[in-house]
Amino acid sequence: MLQTGIFTGYFPYGLEETAKRIRSHGFNTVQLDLHFKDIDLSHGQITPDKAKRVRDTFRDNDLPISCISGYTNIIHPDEGHRTQNVERLKEIIRNARLFGTPYVISETGTYNTESEWMSDPKNRTEEGFETCRKVIAELAQEAYDHGSMFLLETYVNNVVGSVEETVRMFAQVDHPGLGLLMDPTNYFEDHNIDQMDRVLNQVFDTLADKIKIAHAKDVARAQDTTEKHADIGDDDALASHTFRGVGAIALDAPGMGVLNYDLYLKRLSEKHPNIPIIIEHLDEADVPRSKKFLEDKMRVQGL
C-alpha cells in the first residue's frame, strides 16, 4: 500500500513533540524539514549526533524519514547567493544517510531577482537551461558519491517546469544520483489545467521509472479555490493555502482543488505500490480532513 506521510514543517514544535503529534494523526512516514525549536540544523550545524537524534526520534515513533527537504534556488541570478544555496544543499545531501534516507529534494529554481517562486524570461532560454543542467549534474554526482540521491521536483515557474523540460533534463543528466519527486499539481497552468488527464498520463508515460517519492496537494484556478473555501467556511485558511499560486492558479491542500486523484493514484501505484506519498500545502488544523480525503481516495483504488 502507499505510505501516507506529511512534511514535519507543518508542526512548529520541538523534535519530540513534532514526532508525537504527527504519529497521533496515524501517519507512517515523514518528509523531514530541518527546522525544530530545540535543535539547530541550519547551514554548518548538521552533525552525526544531531542527525542520529532526529532519525531515532522519528523511528521511535514509527515514523521513518522517507526524504529530506532541501528546497533552494539552485540557479539564483546572484552567483554568490547561488553558490551559498548549492553548498547548503550539498551539505544536506552528504548527511542524508545519517538521517535515515537517501533522498533530498529541491525544485530547479528561477532567475527572477524578486522572488524564488516567480518565473523569469531567462528560465526558458538555452543559457538558463544549460546553467541549471550543470548544477543538477553536480548535485547528482555529489549524491552518488555519498550514497544518496538528489530528487528534482518540477515546478511551472522554474527552469524545469513542464513534462517536456523534465524529460529533457533526465535525458541530459542520465545519472544514478538523480531521481524525480512526483508532484502532479506542479505541471499545471491556466492553459493546460483543463487537460488534466492528458497531462497526468503524459507524466507517467514518460517519467514513471524516475519517480522515488510522491506529493499530495491540489490545484485549481484561484477563483474556484476561493469558492470552495467559502463553501466549507474556511476563509481564514485561504491565504496560506494558495501559497505559491501561479497567476490564475492556486496550489491548495488535498481535496480543495480539481486534481484527478483517482487517475493520479492509479497511475502512481502501477509501478510504485509502496511509495511514500507526502501531504503538503495546509496548516495543522487541516491535517485530519486532508489525510481522510487522501486515504478515502486510496481506499477507492484498493490501495
Buried (B, 14 or more C-beta within 10 A) or exposed (E): EBBBBBBBBBBEBBBBBBBBBBBEBEBBBBBBBBBBEEBEBEEEEBEEEBBEBBBEBBEEBEBBBBBBBBBBBBBBBEEEEBEBBBEBBBBBBBBBBBBBBBBBBBBBBBBBEEEBBBBBEBBBEEEBBEBBBEBBBBBBBBBBEBEBBBBBBBBBBBBBBBBEBBBBBBEEBEBEBBBBBBBBBBBBBEEBBEEBEEBBEBBBEBBBEBBBBBBBBBBBBBEBBBEBBEEEEBEEBBEEBBBBBBEBBBBBBBBBBBBBBEBBBBBBBEEBEEBBBBBBBBEBEBBEBBBEBBBEBBEEBEB
